[in-house]
Amino acid sequence: MRIWLVFAAVLGFLSVALGAFGAHGMTDPKAQAWLRTAAEYGLAHVLAALLCGVLLRQGAGAAAGVAAPLFLLGVVVFCGSLAAMAFGAPRWLGAVTPIGGLLFLAGWAMLGWSLLRLEP
């Protein structure tokens, strides 16, 4: 799990950098919007992955350990495809973005399952 948490920190750093670049370094409104969305979703799901690490230490089930990689892979796919398009990648890459969204949804489902199984 430690490697996933380190990966979460790296993705958190990149999310802040993308948001800052979108706000200050991009002039195209569409690219700014893509980077803003990537930064917001990236940070939210990095925090969710970090929460999974805390829950695992508190005795949550293995589902929390599955949720963290799903969140982080979702950040790579969802946020990465938006950022790539903002930096000039072909627009067809937008067809990949929903796969990241599905990874986010699967992560939230696994996190919910692990919370149901957490001892009071």
N, C-alpha and C positions, 0 to 999 in steps of 0.2 A: 504494500500500500504506500510505502514511503516514496517510491518512484512516481506514483500518480500524484502525490501531494506536491512533490517538487515540480512536476509538470504543470500542476495547477498554478503554482507561483509564477512560472515562466509565462503561461498563458495570461495570467492576470497582468503581468508587466506589459505584454504585447497588447492587451486590450486597452490599457491606459494610453499606450503609445499611439495606437490606431485612432482612438478618440481624439487625442490631442492633435494629431496630424490632420484628421478630418476637420477639426474646428479651425486650425490655423494655417494649414498648408495646402488645402484644396480649394479651388475656386468653383469647380463644377458642382452645382447643387445636388445632382443625383449621386455623385461620388461622395459628397459630404454626408448625405443621408445613409448611404450604404455603410460608411465607416462608423457613423453614430450608432446605427443598428447593431453592427458587429461588436462595437465596444460595449454597448449595454447588455446584449445577450451574453457576450463573453464573460463580463464581470459577474453577472448573475449566476452563471453556471459554474464558474470557477469557485465562487463562494459555496454553492451547493456541493461541489466535490469536496471542498474542505470540511463542510459539515459532515459529510459521509465519514471522513477520517475520524472526526470527534465521536460520532455515533459508534463507530467500530470499537473505539477505546472504551465506550460505555456499555459494551456488550450487545450492540445491535447485531442482528443476524448477518449472514454472508451477503444478503441482498444489498446492503449498504456498500459492501466492497465491490459489487457489480455496478452499482449506480454511478460511482465516481468515474470509472473509465468511460461509461456511456456519456456522461456529461462532458468530459474532456474531449472525447472523440467528436461529439456534437459541436463543440467549440471549434475544433480544427476544420470540420467540414462546413458547418453553417457560416461561421464568421470568416473562415479562410476563403470561402468562395465569394462572399460579399467583398472582402478586402481585395481579392484578386481582380474582381471586376472594377472596383474603384480605381485600381492602378493600371487598368487598361486591358485586362484579359478579355477574351471574347464573351459576349453576353450569353451564349449558350451555357456557360458555366453556371448560370442561374438555375438551370435545371437540376444541379447537384445540391443546391441549398436546402431543399426540403428533406433530403436524406439526413442532414444535420438536425433538422427539426424533429424528425422521427427519433433520432438518438436522444435528443433532449426529453421527449415524451417518455421513452422507455426508461430513461434515468429517473424521471420523476415517479414513474410507476414502481420501480424497484425501491426507491427511497421510501415511498409510502408503505410498501410491503414491509420493509425493514422496521419502520416506526410502529406498525401494528404488532410486530413480533417483539418489540422492546419491552423488557420487564419493567413494571412500574416501580 
